[in-house]
Amino acid sequence: MQEEPMGFGELGAKGLEGGRALAASLDRRTFDDVAWVRSDEEHLQQAVKYLAAKTGAAAALQAHDITADPAALTAWRKGHRTPSPEEKQRLIPAFRDLRRRNIAPYLTRVLNADSGTRIEIHPVDQEVVETRHRRYLRVRLKNIYRWNAIGQAWAQQDFLLLEELWRDVISDMDSDYRKYEYVRHIGICG
């Protein structure tokens, strides 16, 4: 009887698919303020202000089932009215989707400049994996020369395409590439 191959995490390793980790790194670069930690209310105000000012906001709001018109956004921004709890939950994802689409061309140009951008690939967390099953994994450095397809897939949140693109990124790591299909973290250097 033939045994089924084991899947990722069955021995306790923790991580996520490389394409999702790369998307999370691009999100951190786009949305996280290192110098200033915002409260939930400040995040909401940022989202409302952005959605009130940017082209494409109506489509982003509609995609997230928010029926607010420009007048409602202005009233929310000025504090004359407040969004319902359901609308509050949907405003941040609508903001993030629109911001990704708007910033992706600029971010792609920055990451492509000067012969691409180096990334740090942090391997999966094997802390709870029995010693006899652990693999030797190290942080790998890799340069990505062309970010165009990655930036576009990230802007659209197309995780299937991001996974395919991630496999292309790691394919030249010789026999090691399979060890980095799942990772703990990807750092963008630059």
Secondary structure, DSSP 8 states (H G I E B T S, - for coil): -------TTTTS-B-EEHHHHHHHHHHHHHH--SS----HHHHHHHHHHHHHHSTTHHHHHHHTT----HHHHHHHHHTSS---HHHHHHHHHHHHHHHHHHHHHHHHHHHHTTT-EEEEEEE-B-TTS-GGG------EEEEES--HHHHHHHHHT-HHHHHHHHHHHHTTSGGGGGGGSEEEEEEEE-
